[in-house]
Amino acid sequence: ASGCGYRPVPCSFEARGCEKRINARELEQHCESCNHRPVDCKHKGCSYQPNAEDAAAHSEQCGFRLMPCPYAVHGCEEWIQAQKVDSHQEVCDFKPVACPYESRGCPERIFSLNVRSHAEKCASRPVPCLHAKRGCQEEINAQHRLRHSARCVYRPVPCVHQVLGCTELVSHKHLSQHAMNCRWRPVECPFGCGEKPSLADSKKHAAECKFRPAFCRYKAQGCTQQMSLHSLSSHMVNCEFRVAPCRFQSRGCRAQICWKDRQQHLATCRFRDEVEAEPRSSKESAPKKSTERRRDWGPRRQGPEQMGAAVAVQ
């Protein structure tokens, strides 16, 4: 009986779930087609052997099955094992990510592989102010750089005394301080002429100002008056110390007399006529008109330019 080909025997894959009992002579044939026989998974790398009847279901759930990247719609062409999809997503070049400067206002989402190139050109990337070398330490979005620079307190501006000769460009923040110390700032003329030369030109102006103090040309003769240069010519016309030739110059007198001493000289001049020496009537002795006296005794009116080095200026 034990060798009978028709004796019922259990399936070799009874442990895998097969409950059939088959004639002994048909056992081999049954095992080859038994739904509970183990089969290899068709996915590379998987060592699990499912029952033949479960092979299709296992294949659909196998962690080694190949799947397209979830970002295939963005351009990724890789096929990944199902069990590695999540880890691939984290490093996929086509994963949409926020711009590194999202917190500065950039709303764009870019692929991971483009993050660096986008960041280098992003309008919201931080850039230093154009006037950083002048002291501005602000970092501005690239798109706002020019607008910031136009109103930055460190922007260079010309000095307010540019019209007087200052060529410096000063930070707007320091403009007031510079203006107060600028060598080209206007200063009052010390002689009260009303002009306001720059500090740099003040010495030159003082040396040329028509209101600068000057001594009379006849200082050597005893005149101690000091006046502004523009008043000098009118003073010299009437100065008591002005020098004039003797009225008897035509008769040989070469004396140069101070105006205040003219009467004393005339009284003693050896070139005076006998007629001049005799007393005259009040009418005859009346002095000639001022034009004649000025011709005889007074110097011609001279301007400051004609006085030359004879004018002593303080």
C-alpha positions as CSV (number, residue, x, y, z in Angstrom):
1,A,0.0,0.0,0.0
2,S,2.8,2.3,0.8
3,G,4.1,1.9,-2.7
4,C,0.8,2.4,-4.4
5,G,0.7,5.2,-6.9
6,Y,-2.9,6.0,-6.1
7,R,-2.4,6.5,-2.4
8,P,-3.3,10.1,-1.3
9,V,-0.4,12.2,-0.2
10,P,-0.3,15.9,0.9
11,C,1.1,18.6,-1.4
12,S,4.7,19.4,-0.9
13,F,3.7,23.0,-0.3
14,E,1.3,22.2,2.5
15,A,3.2,24.4,4.8
16,R,2.7,27.3,2.4
17,G,-1.1,26.8,2.5
18,C,-1.9,24.1,0.0
19,E,-4.5,21.7,1.5
20,K,-4.9,19.4,-1.4
21,R,-4.2,15.6,-1.2
22,I,-3.0,14.2,-4.5
23,N,-2.3,10.7,-5.8
24,A,1.3,9.9,-5.2
25,R,2.0,9.5,-8.9
26,E,0.6,12.9,-9.7
27,L,2.5,14.8,-6.9
28,E,5.3,16.0,-9.0
29,Q,3.0,17.3,-11.7
30,H,0.8,19.0,-9.1
31,C,3.8,20.8,-7.5
32,E,4.9,22.3,-10.8
33,S,1.6,24.0,-11.1
34,C,0.5,24.4,-7.5
35,N,-0.7,27.9,-6.6
36,H,1.2,27.7,-3.4
37,R,4.6,26.9,-4.9
38,P,7.2,29.6,-4.2
39,V,8.2,31.8,-7.1
40,D,10.9,34.5,-7.4
41,C,9.9,38.2,-7.3
42,K,10.4,39.7,-10.7
43,H,11.9,42.9,-9.3
44,K,15.7,43.1,-9.2
45,G,17.0,42.9,-5.7
46,C,14.0,41.4,-4.0
47,S,14.7,38.0,-2.4
48,Y,11.2,37.3,-1.2
49,Q,9.5,34.3,-2.8
50,P,5.7,34.6,-2.7
51,N,3.2,31.9,-3.5
52,A,2.6,31.7,-7.2
53,E,-1.0,32.8,-6.7
54,D,0.2,35.9,-4.7
55,A,3.0,36.9,-7.1
56,A,1.1,39.5,-9.0
57,A,-0.2,41.2,-5.8
58,H,3.3,41.1,-4.3
59,S,4.8,42.6,-7.5
60,E,2.5,45.6,-7.2
61,Q,3.5,46.2,-3.6
62,C,7.1,45.1,-3.8
63,G,9.5,47.7,-2.4
64,F,12.0,46.9,-5.2
65,R,9.6,47.7,-8.0
66,L,10.7,50.6,-10.1
67,M,8.7,53.8,-10.1
68,P,9.0,57.1,-11.9
69,C,10.1,60.1,-9.8
70,P,7.1,62.0,-8.5
71,Y,8.7,65.1,-10.1
72,A,8.8,63.5,-13.6
73,V,6.3,66.2,-14.7
74,H,9.0,68.8,-13.9
75,G,11.7,66.9,-15.9
76,C,13.2,64.2,-13.7
77,E,13.7,61.0,-15.8
78,E,14.9,58.7,-13.0
79,W,13.2,55.5,-12.0
80,I,13.5,54.7,-8.4
81,Q,12.8,51.6,-6.2
82,A,9.5,52.2,-4.4
83,Q,11.1,51.9,-1.0
84,K,13.5,54.8,-1.9
85,V,11.0,57.2,-3.4
86,D,10.8,59.3,-0.3
87,S,14.5,59.7,0.1
88,H,14.9,60.5,-3.6
89,Q,12.3,63.2,-3.3
90,E,14.4,65.0,-0.8
91,V,17.4,65.2,-3.1
92,C,15.8,65.3,-6.5
93,D,17.1,68.1,-8.7
94,F,13.6,68.8,-9.9
95,K,12.0,69.2,-6.5
96,P,10.3,72.7,-6.2
97,V,11.8,74.6,-3.3
98,A,11.4,78.2,-2.0
99,C,14.0,80.8,-2.9
100,P,16.7,81.2,-0.2
101,Y,15.6,84.8,0.1
102,E,11.9,84.1,0.6
103,S,12.1,85.9,4.0
104,R,13.3,89.1,2.1
105,G,10.3,89.0,-0.2
106,C,11.0,86.6,-3.1
107,P,7.8,84.6,-3.9
108,E,9.4,82.3,-6.5
109,R,9.7,78.5,-6.2
110,I,12.5,77.0,-8.2
111,F,13.9,73.5,-8.9
112,S,16.7,72.4,-6.5
113,L,19.2,72.3,-9.3
114,N,18.5,76.0,-10.1
115,V,18.7,77.3,-6.6
116,R,22.3,78.6,-6.9
117,S,21.9,80.3,-10.3
118,H,18.6,81.8,-9.2
119,A,20.1,83.1,-5.9
120,E,22.9,84.8,-7.8
121,K,20.4,86.9,-9.8
122,C,17.4,87.1,-7.4
123,A,16.0,90.6,-7.1
124,S,15.6,90.0,-3.4
125,R,19.2,89.0,-2.7
126,P,21.0,91.2,-0.2
127,V,23.7,93.5,-1.7
128,P,25.8,96.3,0.0
129,C,24.9,99.9,-0.5
130,L,26.7,101.7,-3.4
131,H,28.1,104.0,-0.7
132,A,29.5,101.3,1.6
133,K,33.0,102.7,1.3
134,R,31.7,106.0,2.7
135,G,30.3,104.2,5.8
136,C,26.9,102.8,4.9
137,Q,26.5,99.4,6.4
138,E,23.0,98.5,5.2
139,E,22.3,95.5,3.1
140,I,19.5,96.2,0.6
141,N,17.5,94.0,-1.8
142,A,19.2,94.2,-5.2
143,Q,16.0,95.5,-6.8
144,H,16.0,98.5,-4.3
145,R,19.7,99.3,-4.5
146,L,19.4,102.3,-6.7
147,R,16.4,103.7,-4.9
148,H,18.2,103.4,-1.5
149,S,21.5,104.9,-2.9
150,A,19.6,107.9,-4.2
151,R,18.5,108.8,-0.6
152,C,21.3,107.2,1.4
153,V,22.7,109.6,4.1
154,Y,26.2,108.6,2.9
155,R,25.6,109.5,-0.8
156,P,28.1,112.0,-2.1
157,V,26.9,115.6,-2.7
158,P,28.8,118.7,-3.7
159,C,29.8,121.2,-1.0
160,V,27.3,124.1,-0.6
161,H,30.3,126.4,-1.2
162,Q,31.0,124.9,-4.7
163,V,30.3,128.3,-6.3
164,L,33.2,129.8,-4.3
165,G,35.6,127.1,-5.4
166,C,35.2,124.0,-3.2
167,T,35.4,120.8,-5.4
168,E,34.9,118.2,-2.6
169,L,32.1,115.6,-2.7
170,V,30.9,115.1,0.9
171,S,28.6,112.5,2.4
172,H,25.2,114.0,2.8
173,K,25.3,113.1,6.5
174,H,28.5,115.2,7.0
175,L,27.5,118.1,4.7
176,S,26.6,120.6,7.5
177,Q,29.8,119.8,9.5
178,H,31.9,120.2,6.3
179,A,30.2,123.4,5.4
180,M,31.1,125.0,8.8
181,N,34.7,124.0,8.4
182,C,35.2,124.4,4.7
183,R,38.1,126.5,3.6
184,W,35.9,127.9,0.9
185,R,33.1,129.1,3.2
186,P,32.2,132.8,2.9
187,V,33.6,135.1,5.6
188,E,32.9,138.8,6.3
189,C,35.4,141.3,5.0
190,P,37.3,142.7,8.1
191,F,37.1,146.1,6.5
192,G,33.3,146.2,6.2
193,C,33.2,146.5,2.4
194,G,30.1,144.3,2.3
195,E,31.7,141.5,0.2
196,K,32.0,138.0,1.5
197,P,35.1,136.3,0.0
198,S,35.8,132.6,0.7
199,L,38.1,131.9,3.6
200,A,40.7,130.7,1.1
201,D,40.6,134.0,-0.7
202,S,40.3,136.2,2.3
203,K,43.9,137.2,2.5
204,K,44.0,138.1,-1.2
205,H,40.8,140.1,-0.8
206,A,42.1,141.9,2.2
207,A,45.3,142.9,0.3
208,E,43.1,144.3,-2.6
209,C,40.0,145.6,-0.8
210,K,39.3,149.3,-1.4
211,F,38.2,149.6,2.2
212,R,41.5,148.4,3.7
213,P,43.1,150.9,6.0
214,A,45.8,153.0,4.5
215,F,48.1,155.9,5.7
216,C,48.1,159.2,4.0
217,R,50.8,159.6,1.4
218,Y,52.1,162.5,3.4
219,K,52.8,160.4,6.5
220,A,56.5,161.4,6.3
221,Q,55.5,165.0,6.4
222,G,53.6,164.5,9.6
223,C,50.1,163.4,8.7
224,T,49.0,160.6,11.1
225,Q,45.5,160.0,9.7
226,Q,44.5,156.5,8.7
227,M,41.5,155.8,6.5
228,S,40.1,153.4,4.0
229,L,41.8,153.3,0.7
230,H,38.8,154.4,-1.3
231,S,38.7,157.6,0.8
232,L,42.4,158.3,0.4
233,S,42.3,160.3,-2.8
234,S,39.7,162.8,-1.5
235,H,41.7,163.2,1.8
236,M,44.9,164.0,0.0
237,V,43.4,166.8,-2.0
238,N,42.7,168.6,1.3
239,C,45.5,167.2,3.5
240,E,47.3,169.9,5.5
241,F,50.5,168.0,5.0
242,R,50.3,167.7,1.3
243,V,53.4,168.9,-0.5
244,A,53.3,171.5,-3.2
245,P,56.0,173.6,-5.0
246,C,56.5,177.2,-4.0
247,R,54.4,179.7,-5.9
248,F,57.6,181.4,-6.9
249,Q,58.9,178.2,-8.6
250,S,59.0,180.1,-11.9
251,R,61.4,182.6,-10.4
252,G,63.8,179.9,-9.2
253,C,62.4,178.6,-5.9
254,R,62.8,174.8,-5.7
255,A,61.3,174.3,-2.3
256,Q,58.6,171.7,-1.7
257,I,56.4,173.0,1.2
258,C,53.7,171.4,3.3
259,W,50.4,173.2,2.8
260,K,50.1,174.1,6.4
261,D,53.5,175.9,6.2
262,R,52.9,177.8,3.0
263,Q,52.3,181.2,4.6
264,Q,55.4,180.9,6.7
265,H,57.5,180.0,3.6
266,L,56.0,182.7,1.5
267,A,56.8,185.3,4.1
268,T,60.5,184.3,4.0
269,C,61.0,183.1,0.4
270,R,63.9,185.0,-1.1
271,F,62.3,184.7,-4.6
272,R,59.3,186.7,-3.8
273,D,58.9,190.1,-5.7
274,E,59.2,193.4,-4.0
275,V,55.6,194.0,-5.0
276,E,54.7,190.8,-3.2
277,A,56.6,191.8,-0.1
278,E,54.8,195.2,0.1
279,P,51.5,195.4,1.9
280,R,48.4,195.3,-0.3
281,S,45.0,196.6,0.0
282,S,42.4,194.1,1.2
283,K,41.0,193.9,-2.3
284,E,44.3,193.4,-4.0
285,S,45.6,191.0,-1.4
286,A,42.5,188.9,-1.7
287,P,43.4,185.3,-2.6
288,K,42.7,184.2,-6.1
289,K,40.0,181.7,-6.8
290,S,40.4,178.2,-5.5
291,T,41.3,177.0,-9.0
292,E,44.4,179.2,-9.0
293,R,45.4,178.2,-5.5
294,R,45.0,174.6,-6.4
295,R,47.2,175.2,-9.4
296,D,49.9,177.0,-7.4
297,W,49.9,175.0,-4.2
298,G,47.9,171.8,-4.4
299,P,48.8,168.6,-6.1
300,R,46.6,167.3,-8.8
301,R,43.9,164.8,-7.7
302,Q,45.4,161.4,-7.8
303,G,43.7,158.0,-7.6
304,P,45.0,155.2,-5.4
305,E,46.4,153.5,-8.5
306,Q,48.7,156.5,-9.2
307,M,50.0,156.7,-5.7
308,G,52.0,153.5,-6.1
309,A,54.3,152.5,-3.4
310,A,54.0,155.9,-1.7
311,V,50.8,154.8,0.0
312,A,51.5,152.9,3.2
313,V,48.9,150.2,3.8
314,Q,48.4,148.3,7.0
